[in-house]
Amino acid sequence: LGELHPDTLMAVAKLAALMSEERRFEKALPLYRTAFAGYQQAFGKQHENSFGSLGNLIDVLRELGEIDEANQILGTGVEDARK
């Protein structure tokens, strides 16, 4: 398949979700970053999967105490949604 194939991105996102469910946020973070970037590149910033992965990324950043980065990413997501 390829890095940007929908099945590949879904697999990465599901693995990240599993890591989050197990409270292994340090392992989930790079996976969520990969899924988010991949969805944006493959489908665009305003696609529902891009927004869903954005929310997941923000959640794990907050769990890790990275509030400033989470808020910055959230602000960017809001701007993208308004376009």
N, C-alpha and C positions, 0 to 999 in steps of 0.2 A: 504494500500500500504506500504510502508516503507520509512524511511528517505532517502534511496539511490535509490528509484524507480525513473525512468526517469520522470514520471508525477509529482511526488512530487518535484523534483528538478526544473522542469520547472515552477511549480506554485510559488515556492519561488523566482525564478529569475524574473518572471513576476510581482510579488508583489514588488520586489525591483525596477524594472523599473518604475512601477507606482509611487512609492515614489520619485524616481529621477525626473520624469516628473513634479511632484508637488513641486520640489525643497525641498523635505524633506530628505535631504541627511543623517542626523543623523539616521533616521529610515531605510534608504536604506542600509547603511553600514553593519550592522550585517546580513542582508538578503543576500547581495552580498557575504559576507564572507562565509556564510553557503552554498550558491549555488556553489561557487568556490571550497570549500573543498569537497563538495559532488560529484561534477562532477569529480574531480581528483581521489577521492576514488573509484567511481563507474566505471569510464571509462578510467582512466589513465591521466597522465599529458599532453599527446600529442593529446588528443581528441579535436575535434573542439569546443565542448561545454565547455571544460576546458579553452581553449584559449579565447573564447568569454566572459566567465564569468570573466576571468582575466582582460580583457580590461575594462569591466564594473566596476570592483572593483577599478582599477587604476583611472578611470574617477571620481568616487565619492570621492576617497581619495584626488584627486587634487582639487575638488570642496570644500572640507573641509579644504584645506590648508595643508594637510599632504603630502607634496611633497617628503620628505625623504623616508617615507614608500612606497609611490607610486613608486618611482624610484627603491627602493630595490626589491619590488615585480616584477617590470618590468624586472629587471636584472635576477631574478630567472626564470622568464618566458622565456626570451631569451635563457638562458642556457638550459632549458628543451626542447626548440624547436630545438636546435642544436644536441640533443642526438639521 
